[in-house]
Amino acid sequence: MRLARGLIVTWFSWILCVPMAFAEEMICKNPGREYYLVYHQSDPTVLINPDSDNAEWRVLSVLFDDRQHIVVADLGQPGMTAQVHFRPYRMVEIFSTGELVQTDGCRS
């Protein structure tokens, strides 16, 4: 009985220590249309409309803590980047050579 209890505690402790992967997703609207955005933790890209035209933005950096989750991505055009905000608010900010040129509102 003592061995079984030790194995259960060890197994449960191992489960608590394993990092859980997750996905963030939201629907955003730019001046032209709505788009669906998906980011899987630790993936090298943010997927745009994964069920249709499936564009990808290459992830440059990720800021993730208990207060915020922001993914910075390269849009694939010279000088164009995006800050994808999942927390504390949802939005996508588009930058051209460091200057904010567009903000897209998003929802869950």
N, C-alpha and C positions, 0 to 999 in steps of 0.2 A: 504494500500500500504506500509506504514511504517513497519508494522508487517511482511509482506511477504519479504520485503527487509532484515529485521533483521534475519529471518529464513534462507534465502539464504546465507547470510554472515556467520552465525553460522554453517550451513551445510558445506560450503566450507572450513571454518577454521578447522572443524573436519577432513575433508578429508586430508588436508595438514599435520595434526598432526599424522595420523595413519601411523606407520612404514610399509614399503612395503617389503614383503619377496621376495627373488629372488633366482635364481639358477645360479651357475657357472658350465660350462662344457667345456671340451677340449679333444682332442685326443693326446695321448702321445705314444712314441715309446721307448721300452726298447730293449736290444740286441736280444731278441727272437721274439717279435711281437708288433703290435700296440694294444693299449687298450683305451677304452672310459671311462672317469672319470666325475662324476657328484657330485656336492655338493649343497644341498639346505640350505640356510641360517638357522641357528639354529638347523639343524638336528644333531643327535648324531653320524652319520656315513657319510663317503664318499663312494659312490657306484662306483664299477669298473665293466664295461660291464653290465649295468643294464638290457639289453635285452637278455642276454645269461647266462653265468655262475654266474653272480651277486655276486661277492665278495664284502665284506664290510670292510672298515677300520674304527675303532673307533676313533672319534675325541677327542684329548687330549686338544687342545687349538686352538684359532683363533686370529690372528692379523689382524685387519681390520681398516683402516683409509683412508683418502683421497689419500694417496700415495701408499698403499700396501694392499694386501689381501693374507694372508698365513694361511693355515690350517695345524696343526701338528696332525698326526694320528699314532695310534698303528697298526702295520701290522699283529698282531695276532700271531707272533712268538717271543720267548723270546729275548728281547733286540733290536728288529727291529722296527724302526719308519720311518715315511716319513714326509717331509716338502713339501706340495703341494702349489706351487706358482701360483696364478692367476694374480696378479699385483705386480709390474710393468712389469714383464716378466712371461712367462708361462714355468714351468718346474716342475719336481718331483725329489726331492733329497731323496735317501734311505740311512738310517743310521743303522749300526749294533753296538750296545753298544757305541753310541755316535760318531762313526767314519764314515765319508762319504764313502760309498762303491759303489754307482751308481748314475748317474744323467741321467734322461730321459728327452729329449726334447719334448715340447708339442706345439700344435697349436690350434687355435679356431675351 
